[in-house]
Amino acid sequence: MLTPPGLTAARFQQALERLRRVVGNDWVFTSDADLDTYRDAYSPFWGEAQERRASAAVAPLDVDQVQAVVRIANEFKLPIYPISTGKNLGYGGSAPNLSGSVIVDLKRMNRILEVDATRGFALVEPGVSYFDLYNHLQQRKIKLWIDCPEPGWGSVMGNALDRGVGYTGQAYRDHFGAHCGMEVVLPSGELMRTGMGALPGAKTWQDYRYGFGPYVDGLFSQGNFGIVTKMGIHLMPEPESMVAGVVEAAQYHDIEPLVAVLNRLENSGLCDGMPQISSPALGGLGDPPNPEITRVIGTPGGPKPADLARIAQGKPFWHVRVLSYGPKEVAQAKWAYAKREFRKAVPDCRIVEEVAYDIPLTPEKEEALSPYRLELDRKVNFGIPNLGIFAMGARSPAFPKPSDGHMWFSAVVPRSGAGVMEAQNLFCRAIAEAGVYIGFNAPIPLGYSPHLFLMIFPVFLSKSDPVMNRKGRELLMHLIDLGAKSGYGEYRAAPALQDFIMDRYSFNKHAYRTFCEQLKDAVDPNGILAAGRYGIWPKQLRKARRS
Ligand SMILES: Cc1cc2nc3c(=O)[nH]c(=O)nc-3n(C[C@H](O)[C@H](O)[C@H](O)COP(=O)(O)OP(=O)(O)OC[C@H]3O[C@@H](n4cnc5c(N)ncnc54)[C@H](O)[C@@H]3O)c2cc1C
């Protein structure tokens, strides 16, 4: 059992005793077996000294108990780290940034407090999972959709607070962007409501997110300024249909007109589903690693036409999946318009697949949906939570030695064809030089928002091979550094990389981080809450962490 930094073992025991008095003996966890469940199963330091481990966990039942836990933490200067469902695999799991922290596990607070079918929102507690909210809506026949990430076992709140992403309508895929109103236990133990919630008895807490005065909700996303105990989330009206198709383009440089059309469609509201870009020629997850493809795309100055033709082996370079929701005649009209525009921009493009679904789906149609990956009929495109994505990285002929986990590389790149090619060229060159398989031969853009692409790919990890993990970490740090020097930053990262990344958000002598840390010192003078999350350290620990 670890002892939290700054506390003696005896003082720690006293703190635990006080926590037990608040939540009951059964809800303070200290055994190795219990604490194993709070390890980051995808830790890039698995089994090494640098692995981030909790010293204990406490599971409060309600807001009063959360406030009491925070007050005890202040009294003992006990570092605490809140999680909602703690399923943040690839971005840190349920482990804290600071080893020895006590996890404040909010899973027991799992009530759906309100759903308004007319105004389209839910008000939830931290432990409400996507499955919970989905089942709640289904059982009551409420015609609203959730928007879930690939794994449906995570929480609506934790995912939004880490700025997670989903796959249905445009206004709902940015989960933090779709939240509306919070209740927060501040590091002092005080309770605050944001937005209209600051008005006692407000009638529009989940309708108008800004309230009056500065908008502070952002501090609680990827931040360490409070424990969120309630959150509103906007929900999409169930559409009458989903109509989608795949546009195929043969040439690598076709990505420029393809993205230009896609952007115009999305920004005009004429394609409101999650577009997906993949590349049969470059391959994707599950395809055999081909270092030659990575090397060609990373050719200094850009890939040469003859090399591109050779690696393509007759396969097309791009598939763009375009999805629209709405009344059938409207969704079909949107798709018809999209086809016309793609054909104008890339005359030799082909439409290789078209689907139309009436919603609600029949049980047979729902059963036949694809659990994951780049199909038009993925469950998440219909707001249906599932865990099919965990087939990713499973044993297959192309992948005979499955990994034990992965870390995501998640750079934000400009949403243009030129932006995609420039980023692919830069990152492929570095990946080819490092000789580490990244799960794709070339990173492919993910367009969850109409204004940017995320270049997301996994770097695989092992529970028994520290050398593989070290190489993976080194590659990621190299890519992050290289990206930063070329103007690309990450949207989200695992704790193992957060300091490294925050160090690169350094405009004007780190003015942004300095401002965040001034706020941290003001609202959390004892530095108890989620120290180090996203590179924000309290003053007591700053020097040690940065030197
Ligand atoms: C194969 C695979 C695919 C994935 N696909 C996606 C995807 O499509 N989209 C996506 O977004 N993610 C994806 N993920 C990442 C991750 O699984 C999800 O984002 C997951 O929902 C996050 O876990 P959670 O909801 O339990 O959040 P938690 O782990 O509970 O929370 C995340 C972090 O937020 C903070 N936090 C949580 N609750 C609170 C609170 N109440 N107050 C203050 N701070 C809090 C904590 O720092 C916590 O560590 C994927 C992961 C894997 C392995």
The ligand as an SDF file (V2000), in Angstrom:
LIG
                    3D

 53 58  0  0  0  0  0  0  0  0999 V2000
  -10.7310    1.0000  -28.0540 C   0  0  0  0  0  0  0  0  0  0  0  0
  -11.0880    2.3430  -27.4680 C   0  0  0  0  0  0  0  0  0  0  0  0
  -11.8900    3.2220  -28.1780 C   0  0  0  0  0  0  0  0  0  0  0  0
  -12.2070    4.4600  -27.6300 C   0  0  0  0  0  0  0  0  0  0  0  0
  -13.0300    5.2810  -28.3520 N   0  0  0  0  0  0  0  0  0  0  0  0
  -13.3510    6.4900  -27.8280 C   0  0  0  0  0  0  0  0  0  0  0  0
  -14.2270    7.3530  -28.5430 C   0  0  0  0  0  0  0  0  0  0  0  0
  -14.7600    7.0100  -29.5900 O   0  0  0  0  0  0  0  0  0  0  0  0
  -14.4750    8.5830  -28.0160 N   0  0  0  0  0  0  0  0  0  0  0  0
  -13.9420    8.9650  -26.8240 C   0  0  0  0  0  0  0  0  0  0  0  0
  -14.2150   10.0750  -26.3840 O   0  0  0  0  0  0  0  0  0  0  0  0
  -13.1370    8.1590  -26.1260 N   0  0  0  0  0  0  0  0  0  0  0  0
  -12.8240    6.9320  -26.5790 C   0  0  0  0  0  0  0  0  0  0  0  0
  -12.0110    6.1020  -25.8490 N   0  0  0  0  0  0  0  0  0  0  0  0
  -11.4280    6.5850  -24.5740 C   0  0  0  0  0  0  0  0  0  0  0  0
  -12.2730    6.2650  -23.3010 C   0  0  0  0  0  0  0  0  0  0  0  0
  -12.5420    4.8950  -23.2330 O   0  0  0  0  0  0  0  0  0  0  0  0
  -13.5980    7.0160  -23.2090 C   0  0  0  0  0  0  0  0  0  0  0  0
  -13.3990    8.3830  -23.4460 O   0  0  0  0  0  0  0  0  0  0  0  0
  -14.3040    6.8420  -21.8560 C   0  0  0  0  0  0  0  0  0  0  0  0
  -15.6500    7.2500  -21.9590 O   0  0  0  0  0  0  0  0  0  0  0  0
  -13.6480    7.6570  -20.7290 C   0  0  0  0  0  0  0  0  0  0  0  0
  -13.8910    7.0300  -19.5250 O   0  0  0  0  0  0  0  0  0  0  0  0
  -15.0260    7.5110  -18.4810 P   0  0  0  0  0  0  0  0  0  0  0  0
  -16.2130    7.9580  -19.2570 O   0  0  0  0  0  0  0  0  0  0  0  0
  -15.2030    6.4170  -17.5030 O   0  0  0  0  0  0  0  0  0  0  0  0
  -14.3710    8.7900  -17.8050 O   0  0  0  0  0  0  0  0  0  0  0  0
  -13.5900    8.8470  -16.4200 P   0  0  0  0  0  0  0  0  0  0  0  0
  -12.4420    7.9140  -16.5020 O   0  0  0  0  0  0  0  0  0  0  0  0
  -14.4950    8.7170  -15.2950 O   0  0  0  0  0  0  0  0  0  0  0  0
  -13.1320   10.3590  -16.4660 O   0  0  0  0  0  0  0  0  0  0  0  0
  -12.0730   10.8100  -17.2450 C   0  0  0  0  0  0  0  0  0  0  0  0
  -11.2730   11.8310  -16.4580 C   0  0  0  0  0  0  0  0  0  0  0  0
  -12.0760   12.9870  -16.2500 O   0  0  0  0  0  0  0  0  0  0  0  0
  -11.9110   13.4950  -14.9260 C   0  0  0  0  0  0  0  0  0  0  0  0
  -13.1950   13.3930  -14.2320 N   0  0  0  0  0  0  0  0  0  0  0  0
  -14.0900   12.3940  -14.3880 C   0  0  0  0  0  0  0  0  0  0  0  0
  -15.1690   12.6290  -13.6490 N   0  0  0  0  0  0  0  0  0  0  0  0
  -14.9600   13.7790  -12.9990 C   0  0  0  0  0  0  0  0  0  0  0  0
  -15.7550   14.5450  -12.1140 C   0  0  0  0  0  0  0  0  0  0  0  0
  -16.9870   14.1580  -11.7770 N   0  0  0  0  0  0  0  0  0  0  0  0
  -15.2480   15.7070  -11.6300 N   0  0  0  0  0  0  0  0  0  0  0  0
  -14.0240   16.1140  -12.0130 C   0  0  0  0  0  0  0  0  0  0  0  0
  -13.2320   15.4340  -12.8670 N   0  0  0  0  0  0  0  0  0  0  0  0
  -13.7050   14.2720  -13.3530 C   0  0  0  0  0  0  0  0  0  0  0  0
  -10.8500   12.6440  -14.2640 C   0  0  0  0  0  0  0  0  0  0  0  0
   -9.6070   13.2770  -14.4040 O   0  0  0  0  0  0  0  0  0  0  0  0
  -10.8850   11.3590  -15.0550 C   0  0  0  0  0  0  0  0  0  0  0  0
   -9.6390   10.7090  -15.0470 O   0  0  0  0  0  0  0  0  0  0  0  0
  -11.6910    4.8450  -26.3640 C   0  0  0  0  0  0  0  0  0  0  0  0
  -10.8850    3.9480  -25.6500 C   0  0  0  0  0  0  0  0  0  0  0  0
  -10.5980    2.7040  -26.1860 C   0  0  0  0  0  0  0  0  0  0  0  0
   -9.7460    1.7680  -25.3910 C   0  0  0  0  0  0  0  0  0  0  0  0
  1  2  1  0
  2  3  1  0
  2 52  2  0
  3  4  2  0
  4  5  1  0
  4 50  1  0
  5  6  2  0
  6  7  1  0
  6 13  1  0
  7  8  2  0
  7  9  1  0
  9 10  1  0
 10 11  2  0
 10 12  1  0
 12 13  2  0
 13 14  1  0
 14 15  1  0
 14 50  1  0
 15 16  1  0
 16 17  1  0
 16 18  1  0
 18 19  1  0
 18 20  1  0
 20 21  1  0
 20 22  1  0
 22 23  1  0
 23 24  1  0
 24 25  2  0
 24 26  1  0
 24 27  1  0
 27 28  1  0
 28 29  2  0
 28 30  1  0
 28 31  1  0
 31 32  1  0
 32 33  1  0
 33 34  1  0
 33 48  1  0
 34 35  1  0
 35 36  1  0
 35 46  1  0
 36 37  1  0
 36 45  1  0
 37 38  2  0
 38 39  1  0
 39 40  1  0
 39 45  2  0
 40 41  1  0
 40 42  2  0
 42 43  1  0
 43 44  2  0
 44 45  1  0
 46 47  1  0
 46 48  1  0
 48 49  1  0
 50 51  2  0
 51 52  1  0
 52 53  1  0
M  END
$$$$
